[in-house]
């Protein structure tokens, strides 16, 4: 299932406390061709997260795109998201699977380590993510990953691969060529003068490969 659903532009939401503004921005990204949306908000409280997560779930169903929740499998279940994305400190794949069941997507951040990817897949992860490949405005202290990591993972692992970290329309093509199925983007999408156009430009990169 995840092989078909994790591809193309993977938009990760900005830290936005205004739900109406968040929905406006996300709608533009989806209109521009984003195929995956991850809800991530590090500044929101529990109530706001639930409100925003549910509203985005409804919006993603309207556009028929894959919808994931960052960190929180219980929240993903509560809003009927398609799955969850786990970082290093967000619990195990098996624990998330016990919450979400067999038919939901579980993605895992593997940073710059292939061994973490092997372990995530062994535990049942549906996709893996590597990065940061470039300097990231969202996570300036993130570990640096080399592009050749994508090629090595592509040769050895049979799950979708997501690249993240400082990705732009200029450098994204090299990551796709190296083996990335999907580009996870924050700053270059939401800080663009025209979010919809930015999403379209990212989406076009995949048709060139």
TIVEXRO-109004 format. One record per residue (C-alpha): residue number from 0; residue in three letters; x, y, z. Coordinates in nm, 3 decimals. Each point is the difference from the previous one (the first is absolute). Last residue first. Example, Ala and Ser with C-alpha at 12.3 -4.5 7.8 and 13.67 -1.06 7.14 Angstrom:
<pt><resi>1</resi><resn>SER</resn><X>1.367</X><Y>-0.106</Y><Z>0.714</Z></pt>
<pt><resi>0</resi><resn>ALA</resn><X>-0.137</X><Y>-0.344</Y><Z>0.066</Z></pt>
This chain:
<pt><resi>208</resi><resn>UNK</resn><X>1.303</X><Y>1.168</Y><Z>-1.416</Z></pt>
<pt><resi>207</resi><resn>UNK</resn><X>-0.159</X><Y>0.316</Y><Z>-0.139</Z></pt>
<pt><resi>206</resi><resn>UNK</resn><X>-0.350</X><Y>-0.081</Y><Z>0.126</Z></pt>
<pt><resi>205</resi><resn>UNK</resn><X>0.124</X><Y>-0.005</Y><Z>0.358</Z></pt>
<pt><resi>204</resi><resn>UNK</resn><X>0.145</X><Y>0.352</Y><Z>-0.020</Z></pt>
<pt><resi>203</resi><resn>UNK</resn><X>-0.339</X><Y>0.131</Y><Z>-0.117</Z></pt>
<pt><resi>202</resi><resn>UNK</resn><X>-0.146</X><Y>-0.064</Y><Z>0.346</Z></pt>
<pt><resi>201</resi><resn>UNK</resn><X>0.253</X><Y>0.236</Y><Z>0.156</Z></pt>
<pt><resi>200</resi><resn>UNK</resn><X>-0.089</X><Y>0.276</Y><Z>-0.247</Z></pt>
<pt><resi>199</resi><resn>UNK</resn><X>-0.372</X><Y>-0.058</Y><Z>0.057</Z></pt>
<pt><resi>198</resi><resn>UNK</resn><X>0.048</X><Y>0.027</Y><Z>0.376</Z></pt>
<pt><resi>197</resi><resn>UNK</resn><X>0.183</X><Y>0.331</Y><Z>-0.043</Z></pt>
<pt><resi>196</resi><resn>UNK</resn><X>-0.279</X><Y>0.126</Y><Z>-0.225</Z></pt>
<pt><resi>195</resi><resn>UNK</resn><X>-0.260</X><Y>-0.086</Y><Z>0.261</Z></pt>
<pt><resi>194</resi><resn>UNK</resn><X>0.198</X><Y>0.160</Y><Z>0.280</Z></pt>
<pt><resi>193</resi><resn>UNK</resn><X>0.050</X><Y>0.332</Y><Z>-0.177</Z></pt>
<pt><resi>192</resi><resn>UNK</resn><X>0.246</X><Y>0.234</Y><Z>0.174</Z></pt>
<pt><resi>191</resi><resn>UNK</resn><X>0.176</X><Y>-0.312</Y><Z>0.136</Z></pt>
<pt><resi>190</resi><resn>UNK</resn><X>0.044</X><Y>-0.031</Y><Z>0.376</Z></pt>
<pt><resi>189</resi><resn>UNK</resn><X>-0.235</X><Y>-0.299</Y><Z>0.020</Z></pt>
<pt><resi>188</resi><resn>UNK</resn><X>0.165</X><Y>-0.204</Y><Z>-0.274</Z></pt>
<pt><resi>187</resi><resn>UNK</resn><X>0.371</X><Y>0.068</Y><Z>0.023</Z></pt>
<pt><resi>186</resi><resn>UNK</resn><X>-0.028</X><Y>-0.004</Y><Z>0.380</Z></pt>
<pt><resi>185</resi><resn>UNK</resn><X>-0.167</X><Y>-0.340</Y><Z>0.049</Z></pt>
<pt><resi>184</resi><resn>UNK</resn><X>0.077</X><Y>-0.269</Y><Z>-0.257</Z></pt>
<pt><resi>183</resi><resn>UNK</resn><X>0.010</X><Y>-0.379</Y><Z>-0.001</Z></pt>
<pt><resi>182</resi><resn>UNK</resn><X>0.106</X><Y>-0.127</Y><Z>-0.342</Z></pt>
<pt><resi>181</resi><resn>UNK</resn><X>-0.134</X><Y>-0.342</Y><Z>-0.105</Z></pt>
<pt><resi>180</resi><resn>UNK</resn><X>0.117</X><Y>-0.307</Y><Z>-0.185</Z></pt>
<pt><resi>179</resi><resn>UNK</resn><X>0.366</X><Y>0.080</Y><Z>0.068</Z></pt>
<pt><resi>178</resi><resn>UNK</resn><X>0.243</X><Y>-0.214</Y><Z>-0.200</Z></pt>
<pt><resi>177</resi><resn>UNK</resn><X>0.303</X><Y>0.203</Y><Z>-0.107</Z></pt>
<pt><resi>176</resi><resn>UNK</resn><X>-0.187</X><Y>0.160</Y><Z>-0.288</Z></pt>
<pt><resi>175</resi><resn>UNK</resn><X>-0.268</X><Y>0.118</Y><Z>0.243</Z></pt>
<pt><resi>174</resi><resn>UNK</resn><X>0.266</X><Y>0.151</Y><Z>0.224</Z></pt>
<pt><resi>173</resi><resn>UNK</resn><X>0.170</X><Y>0.176</Y><Z>-0.292</Z></pt>
<pt><resi>172</resi><resn>UNK</resn><X>-0.335</X><Y>0.147</Y><Z>-0.107</Z></pt>
<pt><resi>171</resi><resn>UNK</resn><X>-0.054</X><Y>0.161</Y><Z>0.339</Z></pt>
<pt><resi>170</resi><resn>UNK</resn><X>0.295</X><Y>0.240</Y><Z>-0.019</Z></pt>
<pt><resi>169</resi><resn>UNK</resn><X>-0.157</X><Y>0.282</Y><Z>-0.202</Z></pt>
<pt><resi>168</resi><resn>UNK</resn><X>-0.367</X><Y>-0.045</Y><Z>0.098</Z></pt>
<pt><resi>167</resi><resn>UNK</resn><X>0.114</X><Y>0.018</Y><Z>0.360</Z></pt>
<pt><resi>166</resi><resn>UNK</resn><X>0.083</X><Y>-0.249</Y><Z>0.275</Z></pt>
<pt><resi>165</resi><resn>UNK</resn><X>0.156</X><Y>0.128</Y><Z>0.321</Z></pt>
<pt><resi>164</resi><resn>UNK</resn><X>-0.053</X><Y>-0.330</Y><Z>0.179</Z></pt>
<pt><resi>163</resi><resn>UNK</resn><X>-0.206</X><Y>-0.300</Y><Z>-0.103</Z></pt>
<pt><resi>162</resi><resn>UNK</resn><X>0.018</X><Y>-0.302</Y><Z>-0.231</Z></pt>
<pt><resi>161</resi><resn>UNK</resn><X>-0.271</X><Y>-0.268</Y><Z>0.008</Z></pt>
<pt><resi>160</resi><resn>UNK</resn><X>0.063</X><Y>-0.359</Y><Z>-0.108</Z></pt>
<pt><resi>159</resi><resn>UNK</resn><X>-0.279</X><Y>-0.242</Y><Z>-0.089</Z></pt>
<pt><resi>158</resi><resn>UNK</resn><X>0.062</X><Y>-0.361</Y><Z>0.105</Z></pt>
<pt><resi>157</resi><resn>UNK</resn><X>0.199</X><Y>-0.281</Y><Z>-0.164</Z></pt>
<pt><resi>156</resi><resn>UNK</resn><X>0.335</X><Y>0.054</Y><Z>0.164</Z></pt>
<pt><resi>155</resi><resn>UNK</resn><X>0.348</X><Y>-0.090</Y><Z>-0.131</Z></pt>
<pt><resi>154</resi><resn>UNK</resn><X>0.055</X><Y>0.183</Y><Z>-0.327</Z></pt>
<pt><resi>153</resi><resn>UNK</resn><X>-0.214</X><Y>0.302</Y><Z>0.092</Z></pt>
<pt><resi>152</resi><resn>UNK</resn><X>0.171</X><Y>0.026</Y><Z>0.338</Z></pt>
<pt><resi>151</resi><resn>UNK</resn><X>0.344</X><Y>0.019</Y><Z>-0.160</Z></pt>
<pt><resi>150</resi><resn>UNK</resn><X>-0.118</X><Y>0.256</Y><Z>-0.255</Z></pt>
<pt><resi>149</resi><resn>UNK</resn><X>-0.160</X><Y>0.214</Y><Z>0.269</Z></pt>
<pt><resi>148</resi><resn>UNK</resn><X>0.314</X><Y>-0.008</Y><Z>0.214</Z></pt>
<pt><resi>147</resi><resn>UNK</resn><X>0.194</X><Y>0.132</Y><Z>-0.299</Z></pt>
<pt><resi>146</resi><resn>UNK</resn><X>-0.168</X><Y>0.334</Y><Z>0.062</Z></pt>
<pt><resi>145</resi><resn>UNK</resn><X>0.189</X><Y>0.047</Y><Z>0.325</Z></pt>
<pt><resi>144</resi><resn>UNK</resn><X>-0.188</X><Y>0.068</Y><Z>0.322</Z></pt>
<pt><resi>143</resi><resn>UNK</resn><X>0.079</X><Y>0.284</Y><Z>0.240</Z></pt>
<pt><resi>142</resi><resn>UNK</resn><X>-0.136</X><Y>-0.025</Y><Z>0.354</Z></pt>
<pt><resi>141</resi><resn>UNK</resn><X>-0.249</X><Y>0.274</Y><Z>0.086</Z></pt>
<pt><resi>140</resi><resn>UNK</resn><X>0.124</X><Y>0.310</Y><Z>0.182</Z></pt>
<pt><resi>139</resi><resn>UNK</resn><X>-0.175</X><Y>0.245</Y><Z>-0.233</Z></pt>
<pt><resi>138</resi><resn>UNK</resn><X>-0.335</X><Y>-0.180</Y><Z>0.037</Z></pt>
<pt><resi>137</resi><resn>UNK</resn><X>-0.271</X><Y>0.213</Y><Z>-0.165</Z></pt>
<pt><resi>136</resi><resn>UNK</resn><X>0.246</X><Y>0.211</Y><Z>-0.201</Z></pt>
<pt><resi>135</resi><resn>UNK</resn><X>0.168</X><Y>-0.318</Y><Z>-0.123</Z></pt>
<pt><resi>134</resi><resn>UNK</resn><X>0.346</X><Y>-0.004</Y><Z>-0.153</Z></pt>
<pt><resi>133</resi><resn>UNK</resn><X>0.000</X><Y>-0.279</Y><Z>-0.258</Z></pt>
<pt><resi>132</resi><resn>UNK</resn><X>-0.046</X><Y>-0.378</Y><Z>0.004</Z></pt>
<pt><resi>131</resi><resn>UNK</resn><X>-0.160</X><Y>-0.004</Y><Z>0.345</Z></pt>
<pt><resi>130</resi><resn>UNK</resn><X>-0.093</X><Y>-0.277</Y><Z>-0.035</Z></pt>
<pt><resi>129</resi><resn>UNK</resn><X>-0.143</X><Y>-0.347</Y><Z>-0.055</Z></pt>
<pt><resi>128</resi><resn>UNK</resn><X>-0.358</X><Y>-0.127</Y><Z>0.020</Z></pt>
<pt><resi>127</resi><resn>UNK</resn><X>-0.130</X><Y>-0.356</Y><Z>0.002</Z></pt>
<pt><resi>126</resi><resn>UNK</resn><X>-0.322</X><Y>-0.159</Y><Z>-0.120</Z></pt>
<pt><resi>125</resi><resn>UNK</resn><X>-0.242</X><Y>-0.274</Y><Z>0.105</Z></pt>
<pt><resi>124</resi><resn>UNK</resn><X>0.181</X><Y>-0.082</Y><Z>0.324</Z></pt>
<pt><resi>123</resi><resn>UNK</resn><X>-0.039</X><Y>-0.363</Y><Z>0.104</Z></pt>
<pt><resi>122</resi><resn>UNK</resn><X>0.259</X><Y>-0.061</Y><Z>0.270</Z></pt>
<pt><resi>121</resi><resn>UNK</resn><X>0.251</X><Y>-0.125</Y><Z>-0.257</Z></pt>
<pt><resi>120</resi><resn>UNK</resn><X>-0.067</X><Y>0.313</Y><Z>-0.204</Z></pt>
<pt><resi>119</resi><resn>UNK</resn><X>0.086</X><Y>0.220</Y><Z>0.297</Z></pt>
<pt><resi>118</resi><resn>UNK</resn><X>0.310</X><Y>-0.207</Y><Z>0.077</Z></pt>
<pt><resi>117</resi><resn>UNK</resn><X>0.135</X><Y>0.023</Y><Z>-0.354</Z></pt>
<pt><resi>116</resi><resn>UNK</resn><X>-0.075</X><Y>0.373</Y><Z>-0.005</Z></pt>
<pt><resi>115</resi><resn>UNK</resn><X>0.182</X><Y>0.053</Y><Z>0.328</Z></pt>
<pt><resi>114</resi><resn>UNK</resn><X>0.299</X><Y>-0.183</Y><Z>-0.146</Z></pt>
<pt><resi>113</resi><resn>UNK</resn><X>-0.002</X><Y>0.235</Y><Z>-0.298</Z></pt>
<pt><resi>112</resi><resn>UNK</resn><X>0.077</X><Y>0.293</Y><Z>0.227</Z></pt>
<pt><resi>111</resi><resn>UNK</resn><X>-0.027</X><Y>0.364</Y><Z>-0.105</Z></pt>
<pt><resi>110</resi><resn>UNK</resn><X>-0.334</X><Y>0.087</Y><Z>0.161</Z></pt>
<pt><resi>109</resi><resn>UNK</resn><X>-0.205</X><Y>-0.321</Y><Z>0.015</Z></pt>
<pt><resi>108</resi><resn>UNK</resn><X>-0.338</X><Y>0.166</Y><Z>0.053</Z></pt>
<pt><resi>107</resi><resn>UNK</resn><X>-0.272</X><Y>-0.267</Y><Z>-0.001</Z></pt>
<pt><resi>106</resi><resn>UNK</resn><X>-0.328</X><Y>-0.033</Y><Z>-0.187</Z></pt>
<pt><resi>105</resi><resn>UNK</resn><X>-0.299</X><Y>-0.203</Y><Z>0.108</Z></pt>
<pt><resi>104</resi><resn>UNK</resn><X>-0.296</X><Y>-0.033</Y><Z>-0.235</Z></pt>
<pt><resi>103</resi><resn>UNK</resn><X>-0.330</X><Y>-0.146</Y><Z>0.120</Z></pt>
<pt><resi>102</resi><resn>UNK</resn><X>-0.153</X><Y>-0.333</Y><Z>-0.101</Z></pt>
<pt><resi>101</resi><resn>UNK</resn><X>0.159</X><Y>-0.223</Y><Z>0.264</Z></pt>
<pt><resi>100</resi><resn>UNK</resn><X>-0.138</X><Y>0.167</Y><Z>0.308</Z></pt>
<pt><resi>99</resi><resn>UNK</resn><X>0.041</X><Y>0.355</Y><Z>0.130</Z></pt>
<pt><resi>98</resi><resn>UNK</resn><X>0.074</X><Y>-0.048</Y><Z>0.369</Z></pt>
<pt><resi>97</resi><resn>UNK</resn><X>0.183</X><Y>-0.332</Y><Z>-0.017</Z></pt>
<pt><resi>96</resi><resn>UNK</resn><X>0.182</X><Y>0.124</Y><Z>-0.308</Z></pt>
<pt><resi>95</resi><resn>UNK</resn><X>0.123</X><Y>0.307</Y><Z>0.187</Z></pt>
<pt><resi>94</resi><resn>UNK</resn><X>0.139</X><Y>-0.227</Y><Z>0.272</Z></pt>
<pt><resi>93</resi><resn>UNK</resn><X>0.163</X><Y>-0.227</Y><Z>-0.257</Z></pt>
<pt><resi>92</resi><resn>UNK</resn><X>0.159</X><Y>0.294</Y><Z>-0.181</Z></pt>
<pt><resi>91</resi><resn>UNK</resn><X>0.156</X><Y>0.110</Y><Z>0.324</Z></pt>
<pt><resi>90</resi><resn>UNK</resn><X>-0.041</X><Y>0.321</Y><Z>0.197</Z></pt>
<pt><resi>89</resi><resn>UNK</resn><X>0.022</X><Y>0.365</Y><Z>-0.095</Z></pt>
<pt><resi>88</resi><resn>UNK</resn><X>0.356</X><Y>0.081</Y><Z>0.107</Z></pt>
<pt><resi>87</resi><resn>UNK</resn><X>0.186</X><Y>-0.068</Y><Z>-0.326</Z></pt>
<pt><resi>86</resi><resn>UNK</resn><X>-0.277</X><Y>0.134</Y><Z>-0.219</Z></pt>
<pt><resi>85</resi><resn>UNK</resn><X>-0.321</X><Y>-0.170</Y><Z>-0.101</Z></pt>
<pt><resi>84</resi><resn>UNK</resn><X>-0.240</X><Y>0.090</Y><Z>-0.280</Z></pt>
<pt><resi>83</resi><resn>UNK</resn><X>-0.360</X><Y>-0.112</Y><Z>0.039</Z></pt>
<pt><resi>82</resi><resn>UNK</resn><X>-0.273</X><Y>-0.145</Y><Z>-0.218</Z></pt>
<pt><resi>81</resi><resn>UNK</resn><X>-0.288</X><Y>0.051</Y><Z>-0.239</Z></pt>
<pt><resi>80</resi><resn>UNK</resn><X>-0.165</X><Y>0.237</Y><Z>0.246</Z></pt>
<pt><resi>79</resi><resn>UNK</resn><X>-0.326</X><Y>-0.101</Y><Z>0.165</Z></pt>
<pt><resi>78</resi><resn>UNK</resn><X>-0.007</X><Y>0.303</Y><Z>0.231</Z></pt>
<pt><resi>77</resi><resn>UNK</resn><X>0.026</X><Y>-0.203</Y><Z>0.321</Z></pt>
<pt><resi>76</resi><resn>UNK</resn><X>0.232</X><Y>-0.259</Y><Z>-0.152</Z></pt>
<pt><resi>75</resi><resn>UNK</resn><X>0.254</X><Y>0.263</Y><Z>-0.102</Z></pt>
<pt><resi>74</resi><resn>UNK</resn><X>-0.034</X><Y>0.160</Y><Z>0.343</Z></pt>
<pt><resi>73</resi><resn>UNK</resn><X>0.080</X><Y>-0.336</Y><Z>0.162</Z></pt>
<pt><resi>72</resi><resn>UNK</resn><X>0.294</X><Y>-0.056</Y><Z>-0.234</Z></pt>
<pt><resi>71</resi><resn>UNK</resn><X>0.160</X><Y>0.330</Y><Z>0.102</Z></pt>
<pt><resi>70</resi><resn>UNK</resn><X>0.342</X><Y>0.096</Y><Z>-0.137</Z></pt>
<pt><resi>69</resi><resn>UNK</resn><X>-0.105</X><Y>0.177</Y><Z>-0.320</Z></pt>
<pt><resi>68</resi><resn>UNK</resn><X>-0.343</X><Y>-0.070</Y><Z>-0.145</Z></pt>
<pt><resi>67</resi><resn>UNK</resn><X>-0.038</X><Y>-0.131</Y><Z>-0.353</Z></pt>
<pt><resi>66</resi><resn>UNK</resn><X>-0.243</X><Y>0.075</Y><Z>-0.284</Z></pt>
<pt><resi>65</resi><resn>UNK</resn><X>0.028</X><Y>-0.157</Y><Z>-0.345</Z></pt>
<pt><resi>64</resi><resn>UNK</resn><X>-0.186</X><Y>0.201</Y><Z>-0.263</Z></pt>
<pt><resi>63</resi><resn>UNK</resn><X>-0.357</X><Y>-0.041</Y><Z>-0.124</Z></pt>
<pt><resi>62</resi><resn>UNK</resn><X>-0.056</X><Y>0.377</Y><Z>-0.033</Z></pt>
<pt><resi>61</resi><resn>UNK</resn><X>-0.319</X><Y>0.000</Y><Z>0.209</Z></pt>
<pt><resi>60</resi><resn>UNK</resn><X>0.146</X><Y>-0.269</Y><Z>0.225</Z></pt>
<pt><resi>59</resi><resn>UNK</resn><X>0.297</X><Y>0.227</Y><Z>0.058</Z></pt>
<pt><resi>58</resi><resn>UNK</resn><X>-0.230</X><Y>0.283</Y><Z>0.106</Z></pt>
<pt><resi>57</resi><resn>UNK</resn><X>-0.189</X><Y>-0.219</Y><Z>0.248</Z></pt>
<pt><resi>56</resi><resn>UNK</resn><X>0.324</X><Y>-0.119</Y><Z>0.158</Z></pt>
<pt><resi>55</resi><resn>UNK</resn><X>0.122</X><Y>0.359</Y><Z>0.008</Z></pt>
<pt><resi>54</resi><resn>UNK</resn><X>-0.302</X><Y>0.106</Y><Z>0.205</Z></pt>
<pt><resi>53</resi><resn>UNK</resn><X>0.047</X><Y>-0.296</Y><Z>0.235</Z></pt>
<pt><resi>52</resi><resn>UNK</resn><X>0.369</X><Y>0.074</Y><Z>0.058</Z></pt>
<pt><resi>51</resi><resn>UNK</resn><X>-0.070</X><Y>0.369</Y><Z>0.053</Z></pt>
<pt><resi>50</resi><resn>UNK</resn><X>-0.264</X><Y>-0.053</Y><Z>0.267</Z></pt>
<pt><resi>49</resi><resn>UNK</resn><X>0.195</X><Y>-0.280</Y><Z>0.170</Z></pt>
<pt><resi>48</resi><resn>UNK</resn><X>0.319</X><Y>0.204</Y><Z>-0.001</Z></pt>
<pt><resi>47</resi><resn>UNK</resn><X>-0.185</X><Y>0.301</Y><Z>0.140</Z></pt>
<pt><resi>46</resi><resn>UNK</resn><X>-0.131</X><Y>-0.204</Y><Z>0.292</Z></pt>
<pt><resi>45</resi><resn>UNK</resn><X>0.337</X><Y>-0.157</Y><Z>0.082</Z></pt>
<pt><resi>44</resi><resn>UNK</resn><X>0.202</X><Y>0.321</Y><Z>-0.015</Z></pt>
<pt><resi>43</resi><resn>UNK</resn><X>0.163</X><Y>0.134</Y><Z>-0.314</Z></pt>
<pt><resi>42</resi><resn>UNK</resn><X>0.362</X><Y>0.116</Y><Z>-0.023</Z></pt>
<pt><resi>41</resi><resn>UNK</resn><X>0.165</X><Y>-0.306</Y><Z>-0.158</Z></pt>
<pt><resi>40</resi><resn>UNK</resn><X>-0.253</X><Y>-0.036</Y><Z>-0.280</Z></pt>
<pt><resi>39</resi><resn>UNK</resn><X>0.046</X><Y>-0.286</Y><Z>-0.247</Z></pt>
<pt><resi>38</resi><resn>UNK</resn><X>-0.278</X><Y>-0.128</Y><Z>-0.222</Z></pt>
<pt><resi>37</resi><resn>UNK</resn><X>0.155</X><Y>-0.196</Y><Z>-0.286</Z></pt>
<pt><resi>36</resi><resn>UNK</resn><X>-0.148</X><Y>0.040</Y><Z>-0.345</Z></pt>
<pt><resi>35</resi><resn>UNK</resn><X>0.071</X><Y>-0.226</Y><Z>-0.297</Z></pt>
<pt><resi>34</resi><resn>UNK</resn><X>-0.077</X><Y>0.050</Y><Z>-0.370</Z></pt>
<pt><resi>33</resi><resn>UNK</resn><X>0.069</X><Y>0.373</Y><Z>-0.029</Z></pt>
<pt><resi>32</resi><resn>UNK</resn><X>-0.128</X><Y>0.106</Y><Z>-0.344</Z></pt>
<pt><resi>31</resi><resn>UNK</resn><X>-0.043</X><Y>0.375</Y><Z>-0.002</Z></pt>
<pt><resi>30</resi><resn>UNK</resn><X>-0.361</X><Y>-0.024</Y><Z>0.115</Z></pt>
<pt><resi>29</resi><resn>UNK</resn><X>0.131</X><Y>-0.195</Y><Z>0.297</Z></pt>
<pt><resi>28</resi><resn>UNK</resn><X>0.247</X><Y>0.276</Y><Z>0.082</Z></pt>
<pt><resi>27</resi><resn>UNK</resn><X>-0.269</X><Y>0.266</Y><Z>-0.034</Z></pt>
<pt><resi>26</resi><resn>UNK</resn><X>-0.234</X><Y>-0.195</Y><Z>0.227</Z></pt>
<pt><resi>25</resi><resn>UNK</resn><X>0.281</X><Y>-0.029</Y><Z>0.254</Z></pt>
<pt><resi>24</resi><resn>UNK</resn><X>0.044</X><Y>0.376</Y><Z>0.014</Z></pt>
<pt><resi>23</resi><resn>UNK</resn><X>-0.369</X><Y>0.074</Y><Z>0.047</Z></pt>
<pt><resi>22</resi><resn>UNK</resn><X>-0.034</X><Y>-0.279</Y><Z>0.257</Z></pt>
<pt><resi>21</resi><resn>UNK</resn><X>0.284</X><Y>0.144</Y><Z>0.206</Z></pt>
<pt><resi>20</resi><resn>UNK</resn><X>-0.150</X><Y>0.348</Y><Z>-0.022</Z></pt>
<pt><resi>19</resi><resn>UNK</resn><X>-0.334</X><Y>-0.127</Y><Z>0.132</Z></pt>
<pt><resi>18</resi><resn>UNK</resn><X>0.177</X><Y>-0.193</Y><Z>0.275</Z></pt>
<pt><resi>17</resi><resn>UNK</resn><X>0.195</X><Y>0.299</Y><Z>0.127</Z></pt>
<pt><resi>16</resi><resn>UNK</resn><X>0.272</X><Y>-0.148</Y><Z>0.220</Z></pt>
<pt><resi>15</resi><resn>UNK</resn><X>0.232</X><Y>-0.081</Y><Z>-0.288</Z></pt>
<pt><resi>14</resi><resn>UNK</resn><X>0.321</X><Y>-0.200</Y><Z>0.049</Z></pt>
<pt><resi>13</resi><resn>UNK</resn><X>0.043</X><Y>-0.093</Y><Z>-0.367</Z></pt>
<pt><resi>12</resi><resn>UNK</resn><X>-0.149</X><Y>-0.314</Y><Z>-0.154</Z></pt>
<pt><resi>11</resi><resn>UNK</resn><X>0.218</X><Y>-0.265</Y><Z>-0.164</Z></pt>
<pt><resi>10</resi><resn>UNK</resn><X>-0.068</X><Y>-0.036</Y><Z>-0.373</Z></pt>
<pt><resi>9</resi><resn>UNK</resn><X>0.111</X><Y>-0.318</Y><Z>-0.175</Z></pt>
<pt><resi>8</resi><resn>UNK</resn><X>0.031</X><Y>0.074</Y><Z>-0.373</Z></pt>
<pt><resi>7</resi><resn>UNK</resn><X>0.006</X><Y>-0.319</Y><Z>-0.205</Z></pt>
<pt><resi>6</resi><resn>UNK</resn><X>-0.036</X><Y>-0.347</Y><Z>0.145</Z></pt>
<pt><resi>5</resi><resn>UNK</resn><X>-0.124</X><Y>-0.178</Y><Z>0.310</Z></pt>
<pt><resi>4</resi><resn>UNK</resn><X>-0.340</X><Y>-0.143</Y><Z>-0.093</Z></pt>
<pt><resi>3</resi><resn>UNK</resn><X>0.081</X><Y>-0.269</Y><Z>-0.255</Z></pt>
<pt><resi>2</resi><resn>UNK</resn><X>0.281</X><Y>-0.166</Y><Z>0.192</Z></pt>
<pt><resi>1</resi><resn>UNK</resn><X>-0.192</X><Y>0.061</Y><Z>0.322</Z></pt>
<pt><resi>0</resi><resn>UNK</resn><X>-0.267</X><Y>-0.252</Y><Z>-0.100</Z></pt>
